[in-house]
Amino acid sequence: MTSTTRDRTPPNEAVAGLLATLAIFAGAFELVYRPFRLAPVALVLLLVATIMSREQPRIIPIGFAVVGICFIVGAGLQVLTHHPLF
């Protein structure tokens, strides 16, 4: 049986979702490892995902929220435990 409609996700949307997911993991990793090194990487990944994607309205704002919150909490934890920030 063949279908004339395209049910597949376009490649750029798939890559954008992958980049946003990687940025969320990098943002969560900021809690335990040097937030000033990981936050710029996560933000660049999210910005590229934002430019690439038109059909993913949820994961990208969630990614920005996770990166921002984990940056603040991670920096606070690093200061409290006397570990380097960068």
C-alpha positions in Angstrom: 0.0 0.0 0.0 1.4 3.4 -0.9 0.6 6.7 0.5 0.8 10.0 -1.3 1.1 12.1 1.9 4.4 12.5 3.6 4.3 11.1 7.1 8.0 11.5 7.7 9.6 14.3 9.7 11.8 16.5 7.5 15.5 16.0 8.2 16.0 19.6 9.4 13.3 19.1 12.0 14.9 15.9 13.2 18.3 17.5 13.5 16.8 20.5 15.3 15.1 18.2 17.8 18.4 16.4 18.4 20.3 19.6 18.9 17.6 20.9 21.3 17.8 17.6 23.3 21.6 17.8 23.4 21.3 21.3 24.7 19.0 20.2 27.5 21.4 17.5 28.5 24.3 20.0 28.5 22.2 22.3 30.6 21.4 19.6 33.1 25.1 18.7 33.2 25.8 22.3 34.3 24.6 21.3 37.8 27.7 19.2 38.4 30.4 20.5 36.0 31.5 24.1 35.4 28.4 26.0 34.3 30.3 28.9 32.6 31.8 26.4 30.1 28.7 24.5 29.3 26.1 27.3 29.2 27.5 28.9 26.0 27.6 25.6 24.3 24.0 24.8 25.2 22.8 28.2 24.2 24.5 28.0 20.8 22.9 24.5 20.2 19.5 26.0 21.1 19.9 29.0 18.8 20.9 26.7 15.9 17.9 24.5 16.7 15.6 27.6 16.8 16.8 28.7 13.3 16.4 25.2 11.8 13.0 24.4 13.3 9.5 25.6 12.4 7.5 22.6 13.8 8.9 22.2 17.3 7.3 24.8 19.4 7.7 23.1 22.7 11.1 21.6 23.1 13.1 24.7 22.3 11.5 27.0 25.0 11.8 24.1 27.4 15.5 23.9 26.5 16.0 27.6 27.2 14.3 27.3 30.5 16.3 24.3 31.6 19.6 25.9 30.5 18.8 29.1 32.4 17.6 27.5 35.6 20.5 24.9 35.6 23.0 27.7 35.0 21.8 29.7 38.0 21.5 26.6 40.3 24.8 25.1 39.1 26.7 28.4 39.6 25.3 28.6 43.1 26.3 25.1 43.9 29.8 25.6 42.6 30.2 28.7 44.7 28.8 27.0 47.8 31.1 24.0 47.4 34.1 26.1 46.5 34.6 24.5 43.1 35.7 26.5 40.0 33.0 28.1 37.9 34.9 27.9 34.6 
